[in-house]
Amino acid sequence: MKKILHIISSPNGEKSFSTKLGNAIVEKITAANPGSTVKVHDHTKNPFPHLEEATLAAFYTPAENHTAENKKALKHSDDAIAEIRAADIVVIGAPLWNFSIPSVLKAWIDHIARAGVTFKYDETGAEGLIKGKKVYVAMASGAVYSSGPYQAMDFVSSYLTGLLGFLGMTDLSVFRAEGVAYPGQADAALQKGIDSIAL
Ligand SMILES: Cc1cc2nc3c(=O)[nH]c(=O)nc-3n(C[C@H](O)[C@H](O)[C@H](O)COP(=O)(O)O)c2cc1C
């Protein structure tokens, strides 16, 4: 029995390939782990705001000195981190936009990457503090990035693997619905992504 958090970052609703692939991952997890619960957070409907001056001031104030204003400014970040901590498994729908991730997903990352809370530095380097999670990334892209001429432009999987690993979420798998913009290939691209899902 697992607690699953499914993050959606495509505004394409039921047409979204990253959401369809993410749903297929969730279905496989729940089939393998009966009684699992799923929390869906659609960031296109409930987005996190950009970081503001008050947020950064609160980030860099030690917790024991937090004012009421700091605590208010930290609410979004606290909520985002609590949502991850409550999950055993995080499924992230990641459409590839302009060789990167949609800004709603980046806004979420800016709230969960917090020095002293989700990572810390010591004399030997950095340590991620969100441990024990399994992360699945459901990527969707117009072109193909896992091989071929655009492979060097695959910044999404490398960024999410690097960033989430930095925060301690090192057990991460990427599945892809790729080449959906190639004429007539969208359905097969999605099916190939679904067939590739290995838990
Ligand atoms: C704003 C925008 C930018 C995009 N940029 C790229 C891109 O740089 N490379 C690419 O291969 N596909 C790009 N695409 C195509 C998407 O990756 C593709 O439509 C994918 O299915 C989007 O995910 P979704 O179906 O979950 O919404 C872009 C699509 C949009 C809407």
The ligand as an ORCA input file, in Angstrom:
! r2SCAN-3c Opt
* xyz 0 1
  C       4.753     25.920    -25.471
  C       5.235     24.626    -26.075
  C       6.579     24.444    -26.332
  C       7.045     23.234    -26.867
  N       8.379     23.070    -27.082
  C       8.819     21.882    -27.558
  C      10.219     21.672    -27.745
  O      11.063     22.512    -27.478
  N      10.605     20.464    -28.220
  C       9.717     19.448    -28.503
  O      10.141     18.361    -28.893
  N       8.394     19.632    -28.320
  C       7.928     20.823    -27.860
  N       6.590     21.016    -27.678
  C       5.660     19.876    -27.939
  C       5.314     19.176    -26.614
  O       6.454     18.651    -25.996
  C       4.295     18.069    -26.852
  O       3.130     18.624    -27.418
  C       3.958     17.318    -25.581
  O       3.004     16.331    -25.896
  C       3.415     18.258    -24.512
  O       3.011     17.522    -23.377
  P       1.469     17.295    -23.039
  O       0.884     16.479    -24.173
  O       1.479     16.535    -21.761
  O       0.814     18.634    -22.920
  C       6.124     22.203    -27.160
  C       4.749     22.403    -26.913
  C       4.317     23.593    -26.372
  C       2.844     23.793    -26.109
*
